[in-house]
């Protein structure tokens, strides 16, 4: 990776990188790219993908809705800056004016 590419990526990600840090980041990123190249060397075309090393499977159970005791709800909401009924009330962040 070139210094210009690092600067462009930092700009797009809105990350401020100091000039003295750029050489270290470039070194680290290029070391990661070198490692990825090493991982791509072995021929794995005939291998079957493995998702688990054992044949164990998760035992699923039905979800059962249970009522929460009122005192537990009150404890959970005690530290809320604002609440609406039994819910935390938070400021809108998605679609809010900038």
Order of alpha helices (4+ residues) and beta strands (2+ residues): alpha-alpha-alpha-beta-beta
